[in-house]
Amino acid sequence: MPTHGSLTKAGKVRGQTPKIQPRERDSPITKLRNKNNFEKRFEKKRSPGQRKEDKRRR
């Protein structure tokens, strides 16, 4: 079965592209963020939102 192009040219473009550094993460890792959200919502039973029930003034 014929190939589409010669195997000597495999990886040519990837080898020619310059290496760039990855950006720093702005937010925590997704798995860690999900774990923190689970603890907040189910283990500590906190309600979502900025106006918490216990901090609300009347």
JOWO-V681257 format. One record per pair of residues at least 4 apart in sequence whose C-alpha atoms are under 7 Angstrom apart, sorted by the first residue. I is the first residue (numbers start at 1). J is the second residue. Records with the same first field share a line. If there is no record, write none. Layout:
# JOWO-V681257
I: J ; J
This chain:
# JOWO-V681257
11: 15
12: 16
13: 17
28: 32 ; 33
29: 33
30: 34
31: 35
32: 36
33: 37
34: 38
35: 39
36: 40
37: 41
38: 42
39: 43 ; 44
40: 44 ; 45 ; 46
41: 45 ; 46 ; 47
47: 52
51: 56
52: 56
